[in-house]
Amino acid sequence: MTYIHNSTLPQELVEQIAEQGFDYLPELLRIMINAAMQVERQKYLGVGPYERSPKRKDYANGYKPKTVKTRIGEVTFDVPQVREGDFYPEALEKGLRSERALTLSLAEMYV
């Protein structure tokens, strides 16, 4: 029987997971949440990166670090910012720096 490789993860990421195992979980969590927050900001703005459209709500304005304490260690996320709007990613709750908020958000994103 032949094995069919159908992973959608980048090869470098798969290699890091294979090498480090569970020690790579904090970094993997950081990568996944950061990617989800970027997609959420794009949806909020109404346009993709470098796109111009009259439907644009606001402008991207970099990232701000936020450290959250989890059971797998402290993880520092890059929270996307916008210039003038009231955007804050659902993956993280304002003010909370514990795993409870992150766990609830991940469950909501899954559903």
Steps between C-alpha positions, in 0.01 A plus 500: 500500500640841408475802724333804349640828631205739529613741770421867445768609747821649358784246482723705736229492765453123468876450534512715817212301652674172413829617654372668817172320568299644789768762571389675180136540615534860630649614168238307300223660706653845442516444123139378478348778711704771323380371162137493620527857630643622169210342309255656745655845449478458122129420529450802724677731255304360205806478273815293465855626548592782258148508350311821438123504516222740595373227737809535720403568864840592642875447454733242652743653746755237604500267798523520877648216709285333764623224731254238623575242771393149398560148628765456234683817600485869425413577139547846348255580221518779242162671533403680175414869531292736286537878480166637611252217552383302796657171386624238744535132402251253641782250558615711795297685758603849603659512842518125561841341488412141588420183313129511585435778252708329233326165548156655469601688188646192335179307570292780350720514189465122456120512521 
